[in-house]
C-alpha cells in the first residue's frame, strides 16, 4: 500500500518509473475534487446551517444554537423512527425475496442467466416515479388484488398487524413498505448475485455428498459464503430506503410520513433551514455509523 | 410433488421476477387507456391518443427535453471523471487508497434527501442560484461513483499482458492506452455512462432541492402530475423508456457475447 509502485501498465519501465508517482493522482484529481466540493463540503455547510438562526428574509447568522437538534428530535422523532422501521422491514423483505432470485440467476439459470439478468436490470432503468404510480393502480380498490386479498383473508391479517386500516390496501403502511421493497430490490439482488456467482457449485455437491440436507447445505455453506453480498445488499437497500419519501407520499397516508418528506418540506416550503438541516444531519450521522460498522468488518476495498 | 420440491427455488425466483416486472406491464397497458376521470386507475376504453400525441399534455415535452439535456451532459462528464478514477484504482497503487474508496462509496450510501439538502445549503451560502446548472452539478456528483464501479469491474478483468505485449511491440504508452486499453475497457465505460444517464434522467429528490420553477425536469413533471392527475402520455413515455432500456441491455449482452466468441 505504502510503496507507490505501478501494478501493471503499458508504459515502458524507464518512463514508467518517472510516471509512477503522479499518474494515479492526476487521474484521481478532477473526480475526487468534484466529490469533495459537491459532496463533502455540503456536509459541512449542512452542519453549519443547522447551527444558524434567522429567517429567509433577513438572512441567517451562525449562533451555535445546538438546541435546534433537541427541538428537531422531540418534534419529529415519530417520523424518524418510522423511516428506520419501514426501511428496515423493506430491507428484510428485499433480502427474503431477492435471495432466491439472485441464487437462481447465479447457480441455476444456465443459458437463461443473461435473459433473467436483463429482466432484473431493465426495470431499474425505467422511471422510479412511474413504476410507483403503477403500484398505485395495482393496489387501488378497483383492482382484483385488493379483492383477492380480502377473499383470502390477507387484509384481515394485515389489519390485525396494524399495517392497513380497513379493507383497502392502498394508502397504508403496508403499501409503503411494499413499494420500498419493490423499488430497492435491485440494490439487494445485484450484490447478492455478485457473491453467489463466485460460489463454487462443487462445494454444494461436496456438502450433499457428505449427507447434508438442502437446508443444512444452505445454512452451513451457501449462506456464510454469501455474507459479503448480504451485508452490501442490506446497506445499499436500507440507506436509500430510509431517506425516501416518494413511496410514503404516493402509496401512504398522512400517518405514514417519513423523515425525508419532513426535511423536504421544511427546506422548500416552511423555509426553516436550521431545523431542516438538523434533521438531515441526524439522518447522515445514523448512516455514517452504519457504514463505519460495515467498513470495520469488511474494509474499504470490498465497498466498490 | 417431488418435482415441485426440487424446483422450489426456480418457482420462488420466477415469482419475484414477476413482482419486479408487473408495474412495467401495467404502465404499458395503461398507456393505451382513455381514462374516465383525472386518474388513470381503471381501464376505461382503448385509445392510442397518448402514442399519437405524446406532447399532448402541456409542459410534458419541455420537461422531457430538459431531462434529456441534463442527462446527456451529466453522464458524459461523470463518465470521464469516473473512468479516470476507475483506471487509477484498477491500475495503480497509491497512498490514500482507502480514503478514495470511502469517498467514492459514500455518495452511493447516502440518502438522496441528505445529498440534496446539503447541496442546497452549499448553493445558498455560495450564492449559486437554483436551476439547470445547480441540477447538473448535483447529477454529476451522484453519478461519478456508479461510473467508477462499472468501469472498475471491467478494468479488473483486463489481462495486463495485452498491454505489455503492445509495449513489447513498440507502442508508446499513449498508443497502448488508445489502441489496447481503452477499446478493451469500452464495454465497462459504456455501461457506466448508461447507468449515469438513467440515474440522472430518473432523479427526483435531489433535483427537487436544486431546481427553480422554470427548470422542471421530467420526474418533477410526473411528481406534480401525480398530485393533479397523471396524463396518459406519462405512461406512454414510461413504456418507451422501458423498451429502450430493454433494447440497450439486450444489445449490450449480444455484443458482449460476440466479442467473447471472437476472443475465444
Interface residues (C-beta under 8 A of the other chain):
Chain A: X1 X2 X3 X4 X5 X6 X7 X8 X9 X10 X11 X12 X15 X19 X20 X23 X24 X25 X27 X28 X30 X31 X32 X34 X35 X36 X38 X39 X40 X41 X42 X43 X45 X46 X48 X49 X97 X98 X100 X101 X103 X104 X105 X108 X114 X116 X118 X119 X120 X121 X122 X123 X124 X125 X126 X127 X128 X129 X130 X131 X132 X133 X134 X135 X136 X137 X138 X140 X142 X143 X182 X185 X186 X235 X236 X239 X240 X242 X243 X244 X245 X246 X250 X259 X260 X263 X264 X267 X268 X273 X276 X277 X280 X283 X284 X287 X291 X295 X299 X300 X301 X303 X304
Chain B: X9 X10 X12 X13 X16 X17 X19 X20 X21 X22 X23 X24 X26 X27 X30 X40 X41 X42 X81 X82 X84 X85 X87 X88 X89 X91 X92 X93 X94 X95 X97 X98 X100 X101 X102 X103 X104 X105 X106 X107 X108 X109 X110 X111 X112 X113 X114 X115 X117 X118 X119 X120 X121 X122 X124 X125 X137 X138 X140 X141 X144 X145 X148 X149 X152 X160 X163 X164 X166 X167 X171 X172 X173 X176 X177 X180 X181 X194 X198 X201 X202 X204 X205 X208 X209 X218 X219 X222 X223 X226 X230 X234 X235 X237 X238 X241 X242 X245 X246 X248 X249 X250 X253 X257
